[in-house]
Amino acid sequence: SGGVPIAAPAADVWRAVTSYERFPDFIPSIISHDVRRGGAGRAVIDQVSQLSRRLNMRSQMTLEAVESPDARSVTLRRVSGHGFLEFEGQYSLSPRPDGSTYLGYSVELVPCPIFPLPLVEQKIRKEVPKMLAAMSRYARRL
């Protein structure tokens, strides 16, 4: 988990966070990605991600994205797939008095036993700051 201040209003950061089709631009490990939008702030995301190039380890998951505009949060939950037994990530936005926005991200996951936990933890620690920085750049352009 982590977070980043973004020099953009909360509405722009919200648009960035809910631009699920753009996630491959923010998350370098995504290999393939397909989004099906539903009604009422929901979407289903099918994605394949590279956990380790060296070990050729990939995960495939179907995630449900649930938007909570009043709480300024988006939750991504694993619906099916392999690589993780459990996965729940959450983006949260906190507007600041100066007009900027703090974007937080937290993730709770349980990898499949074939994926070494230290490898998965290392990957998450490496990718989350990159993802947040890329999302910050995108939100500032909106």
C-alpha positions as protocol buffer text, in pm:
chain_id: "A"
residue {
  index: 1
  type: SER
  ca { x: 0 y: 0 z: 0 }
}
residue {
  index: 2
  type: GLY
  ca { x: 100 y: 360 z: -38 }
}
residue {
  index: 3
  type: GLY
  ca { x: -12 y: 696 z: -157 }
}
residue {
  index: 4
  type: VAL
  ca { x: 87 y: 1007 z: -346 }
}
residue {
  index: 5
  type: PRO
  ca { x: -18 y: 1373 z: -341 }
}
residue {
  index: 6
  type: ILE
  ca { x: -141 y: 1483 z: -684 }
}
residue {
  index: 7
  type: ALA
  ca { x: -150 y: 1845 z: -799 }
}
residue {
  index: 8
  type: ALA
  ca { x: -497 y: 1801 z: -947 }
}
residue {
  index: 9
  type: PRO
  ca { x: -854 y: 1837 z: -819 }
}
residue {
  index: 10
  type: ALA
  ca { x: -1034 y: 1530 z: -687 }
}
residue {
  index: 11
  type: ALA
  ca { x: -1265 y: 1521 z: -993 }
}
residue {
  index: 12
  type: ASP
  ca { x: -965 y: 1475 z: -1226 }
}
residue {
  index: 13
  type: VAL
  ca { x: -808 y: 1212 z: -1003 }
}
residue {
  index: 14
  type: TRP
  ca { x: -1144 y: 1031 z: -989 }
}
residue {
  index: 15
  type: ARG
  ca { x: -1157 y: 1024 z: -1369 }
}
residue {
  index: 16
  type: ALA
  ca { x: -804 y: 879 z: -1377 }
}
residue {
  index: 17
  type: VAL
  ca { x: -882 y: 612 z: -1117 }
}
residue {
  index: 18
  type: THR
  ca { x: -1201 y: 506 z: -1294 }
}
residue {
  index: 19
  type: SER
  ca { x: -1038 y: 497 z: -1640 }
}
residue {
  index: 20
  type: TYR
  ca { x: -1004 y: 118 z: -1616 }
}
residue {
  index: 21
  type: GLU
  ca { x: -926 y: 91 z: -1986 }
}
residue {
  index: 22
  type: ARG
  ca { x: -610 y: 294 z: -1919 }
}
residue {
  index: 23
  type: PHE
  ca { x: -479 y: 68 z: -1640 }
}
residue {
  index: 24
  type: PRO
  ca { x: -214 y: -91 z: -1865 }
}
residue {
  index: 25
  type: ASP
  ca { x: -65 y: 260 z: -1892 }
}
residue {
  index: 26
  type: PHE
  ca { x: -32 y: 275 z: -1512 }
}
residue {
  index: 27
  type: ILE
  ca { x: 51 y: -83 z: -1424 }
}
residue {
  index: 28
  type: PRO
  ca { x: 355 y: -202 z: -1620 }
}
residue {
  index: 29
  type: SER
  ca { x: 303 y: -570 z: -1534 }
}
residue {
  index: 30
  type: ILE
  ca { x: -31 y: -596 z: -1720 }
}
residue {
  index: 31
  type: ILE
  ca { x: 7 y: -813 z: -2031 }
}
residue {
  index: 32
  type: SER
  ca { x: -356 y: -821 z: -2146 }
}
residue {
  index: 33
  type: HIS
  ca { x: -660 y: -635 z: -2027 }
}
residue {
  index: 34
  type: ASP
  ca { x: -1030 y: -623 z: -2117 }
}
residue {
  index: 35
  type: VAL
  ca { x: -1297 y: -407 z: -1950 }
}
residue {
  index: 36
  type: ARG
  ca { x: -1673 y: -460 z: -1954 }
}
residue {
  index: 37
  type: ARG
  ca { x: -1862 y: -174 z: -1796 }
}
residue {
  index: 38
  type: GLY
  ca { x: -2187 y: -239 z: -1614 }
}
residue {
  index: 39
  type: GLY
  ca { x: -2430 y: 6 z: -1466 }
}
residue {
  index: 40
  type: ALA
  ca { x: -2417 y: 190 z: -1137 }
}
residue {
  index: 41
  type: GLY
  ca { x: -2041 y: 239 z: -1110 }
}
residue {
  index: 42
  type: ARG
  ca { x: -1942 y: -121 z: -1175 }
}
residue {
  index: 43
  type: ALA
  ca { x: -1707 y: -285 z: -1422 }
}
residue {
  index: 44
  type: VAL
  ca { x: -1559 y: -630 z: -1480 }
}
residue {
  index: 45
  type: ILE
  ca { x: -1191 y: -639 z: -1570 }
}
residue {
  index: 46
  type: ASP
  ca { x: -1017 y: -944 z: -1716 }
}
residue {
  index: 47
  type: GLN
  ca { x: -642 y: -917 z: -1698 }
}
residue {
  index: 48
  type: VAL
  ca { x: -324 y: -1117 z: -1724 }
}
residue {
  index: 49
  type: SER
  ca { x: -21 y: -985 z: -1535 }
}
residue {
  index: 50
  type: GLN
  ca { x: 347 y: -1078 z: -1528 }
}
residue {
  index: 51
  type: LEU
  ca { x: 465 y: -1158 z: -1175 }
}
residue {
  index: 52
  type: SER
  ca { x: 816 y: -1261 z: -1278 }
}
residue {
  index: 53
  type: ARG
  ca { x: 976 y: -1257 z: -1621 }
}
residue {
  index: 54
  type: ARG
  ca { x: 1271 y: -1458 z: -1498 }
}
residue {
  index: 55
  type: LEU
  ca { x: 1049 y: -1736 z: -1364 }
}
residue {
  index: 56
  type: ASN
  ca { x: 779 y: -1684 z: -1632 }
}
residue {
  index: 57
  type: MET
  ca { x: 511 y: -1650 z: -1363 }
}
residue {
  index: 58
  type: ARG
  ca { x: 178 y: -1494 z: -1462 }
}
residue {
  index: 59
  type: SER
  ca { x: -153 y: -1439 z: -1293 }
}
residue {
  index: 60
  type: GLN
  ca { x: -491 y: -1426 z: -1465 }
}
residue {
  index: 61
  type: MET
  ca { x: -779 y: -1266 z: -1281 }
}
residue {
  index: 62
  type: THR
  ca { x: -1127 y: -1136 z: -1333 }
}
residue {
  index: 63
  type: LEU
  ca { x: -1179 y: -836 z: -1109 }
}
residue {
  index: 64
  type: GLU
  ca { x: -1496 y: -652 z: -1020 }
}
residue {
  index: 65
  type: ALA
  ca { x: -1452 y: -276 z: -984 }
}
residue {
  index: 66
  type: VAL
  ca { x: -1703 y: -110 z: -753 }
}
residue {
  index: 67
  type: GLU
  ca { x: -1708 y: 269 z: -738 }
}
residue {
  index: 68
  type: SER
  ca { x: -1819 y: 456 z: -426 }
}
residue {
  index: 69
  type: PRO
  ca { x: -1824 y: 821 z: -535 }
}
residue {
  index: 70
  type: ASP
  ca { x: -1953 y: 950 z: -200 }
}
residue {
  index: 71
  type: ALA
  ca { x: -1668 y: 776 z: -17 }
}
residue {
  index: 72
  type: ARG
  ca { x: -1429 y: 869 z: -300 }
}
residue {
  index: 73
  type: SER
  ca { x: -1307 y: 511 z: -330 }
}
residue {
  index: 74
  type: VAL
  ca { x: -1288 y: 232 z: -585 }
}
residue {
  index: 75
  type: THR
  ca { x: -1256 y: -130 z: -476 }
}
residue {
  index: 76
  type: LEU
  ca { x: -1119 y: -402 z: -704 }
}
residue {
  index: 77
  type: ARG
  ca { x: -1207 y: -756 z: -593 }
}
residue {
  index: 78
  type: ARG
  ca { x: -1102 y: -1088 z: -741 }
}
residue {
  index: 79
  type: VAL
  ca { x: -1400 y: -1274 z: -887 }
}
residue {
  index: 80
  type: SER
  ca { x: -1212 y: -1564 z: -1046 }
}
residue {
  index: 81
  type: GLY
  ca { x: -881 y: -1664 z: -1199 }
}
residue {
  index: 82
  type: HIS
  ca { x: -549 y: -1806 z: -1094 }
}
residue {
  index: 83
  type: GLY
  ca { x: -243 y: -1662 z: -930 }
}
residue {
  index: 84
  type: PHE
  ca { x: -422 y: -1530 z: -624 }
}
residue {
  index: 85
  type: LEU
  ca { x: -666 y: -1701 z: -391 }
}
residue {
  index: 86
  type: GLU
  ca { x: -778 y: -1360 z: -267 }
}
residue {
  index: 87
  type: PHE
  ca { x: -720 y: -1009 z: -400 }
}
residue {
  index: 88
  type: GLU
  ca { x: -874 y: -680 z: -297 }
}
residue {
  index: 89
  type: GLY
  ca { x: -727 y: -345 z: -388 }
}
residue {
  index: 90
  type: GLN
  ca { x: -870 y: -8 z: -301 }
}
residue {
  index: 91
  type: TYR
  ca { x: -803 y: 342 z: -431 }
}
residue {
  index: 92
  type: SER
  ca { x: -908 y: 625 z: -200 }
}
residue {
  index: 93
  type: LEU
  ca { x: -907 y: 997 z: -272 }
}
residue {
  index: 94
  type: SER
  ca { x: -870 y: 1273 z: -14 }
}
residue {
  index: 95
  type: PRO
  ca { x: -912 y: 1630 z: -139 }
}
residue {
  index: 96
  type: ARG
  ca { x: -674 y: 1879 z: 23 }
}
residue {
  index: 97
  type: PRO
  ca { x: -740 y: 2242 z: 113 }
}
residue {
  index: 98
  type: ASP
  ca { x: -490 y: 2363 z: -149 }
}
residue {
  index: 99
  type: GLY
  ca { x: -693 y: 2201 z: -431 }
}
residue {
  index: 100
  type: SER
  ca { x: -466 y: 1897 z: -467 }
}
residue {
  index: 101
  type: THR
  ca { x: -570 y: 1540 z: -392 }
}
residue {
  index: 102
  type: TYR
  ca { x: -406 y: 1261 z: -196 }
}
residue {
  index: 103
  type: LEU
  ca { x: -446 y: 927 z: -376 }
}
residue {
  index: 104
  type: GLY
  ca { x: -405 y: 624 z: -153 }
}
residue {
  index: 105
  type: TYR
  ca { x: -386 y: 261 z: -260 }
}
residue {
  index: 106
  type: SER
  ca { x: -404 y: -46 z: -41 }
}
residue {
  index: 107
  type: VAL
  ca { x: -407 y: -410 z: -136 }
}
residue {
  index: 108
  type: GLU
  ca { x: -475 y: -730 z: 54 }
}
residue {
  index: 109
  type: LEU
  ca { x: -398 y: -1052 z: -122 }
}
residue {
  index: 110
  type: VAL
  ca { x: -326 y: -1419 z: -76 }
}
residue {
  index: 111
  type: PRO
  ca { x: -115 y: -1566 z: -358 }
}
residue {
  index: 112
  type: CYS
  ca { x: -157 y: -1924 z: -475 }
}
residue {
  index: 113
  type: PRO
  ca { x: 91 y: -2157 z: -306 }
}
residue {
  index: 114
  type: ILE
  ca { x: 293 y: -2191 z: -628 }
}
residue {
  index: 115
  type: PHE
  ca { x: 382 y: -1819 z: -610 }
}
residue {
  index: 116
  type: PRO
  ca { x: 641 y: -1752 z: -340 }
}
residue {
  index: 117
  type: LEU
  ca { x: 506 y: -1486 z: -102 }
}
residue {
  index: 118
  type: PRO
  ca { x: 837 y: -1293 z: -85 }
}
residue {
  index: 119
  type: LEU
  ca { x: 838 y: -1264 z: -465 }
}
residue {
  index: 120
  type: VAL
  ca { x: 480 y: -1134 z: -471 }
}
residue {
  index: 121
  type: GLU
  ca { x: 548 y: -886 z: -188 }
}
residue {
  index: 122
  type: GLN
  ca { x: 859 y: -759 z: -366 }
}
residue {
  index: 123
  type: LYS
  ca { x: 664 y: -714 z: -690 }
}
residue {
  index: 124
  type: ILE
  ca { x: 387 y: -520 z: -513 }
}
residue {
  index: 125
  type: ARG
  ca { x: 637 y: -293 z: -334 }
}
residue {
  index: 126
  type: LYS
  ca { x: 809 y: -226 z: -668 }
}
residue {
  index: 127
  type: GLU
  ca { x: 496 y: -173 z: -881 }
}
residue {
  index: 128
  type: VAL
  ca { x: 267 y: 31 z: -652 }
}
residue {
  index: 129
  type: PRO
  ca { x: 487 y: 346 z: -648 }
}
residue {
  index: 130
  type: LYS
  ca { x: 525 y: 327 z: -1028 }
}
residue {
  index: 131
  type: MET
  ca { x: 151 y: 283 z: -1071 }
}
residue {
  index: 132
  type: LEU
  ca { x: 69 y: 578 z: -844 }
}
residue {
  index: 133
  type: ALA
  ca { x: 325 y: 802 z: -1017 }
}
residue {
  index: 134
  type: ALA
  ca { x: 183 y: 713 z: -1360 }
}
residue {
  index: 135
  type: MET
  ca { x: -173 y: 774 z: -1240 }
}
residue {
  index: 136
  type: SER
  ca { x: -62 y: 1108 z: -1096 }
}
residue {
  index: 137
  type: ARG
  ca { x: 87 y: 1213 z: -1432 }
}
residue {
  index: 138
  type: TYR
  ca { x: -236 y: 1112 z: -1610 }
}
residue {
  index: 139
  type: ALA
  ca { x: -463 y: 1296 z: -1364 }
}
residue {
  index: 140
  type: ARG
  ca { x: -258 y: 1615 z: -1395 }
}
residue {
  index: 141
  type: ARG
  ca { x: -313 y: 1608 z: -1774 }
}
residue {
  index: 142
  type: LEU
  ca { x: -694 y: 1586 z: -1746 }
}
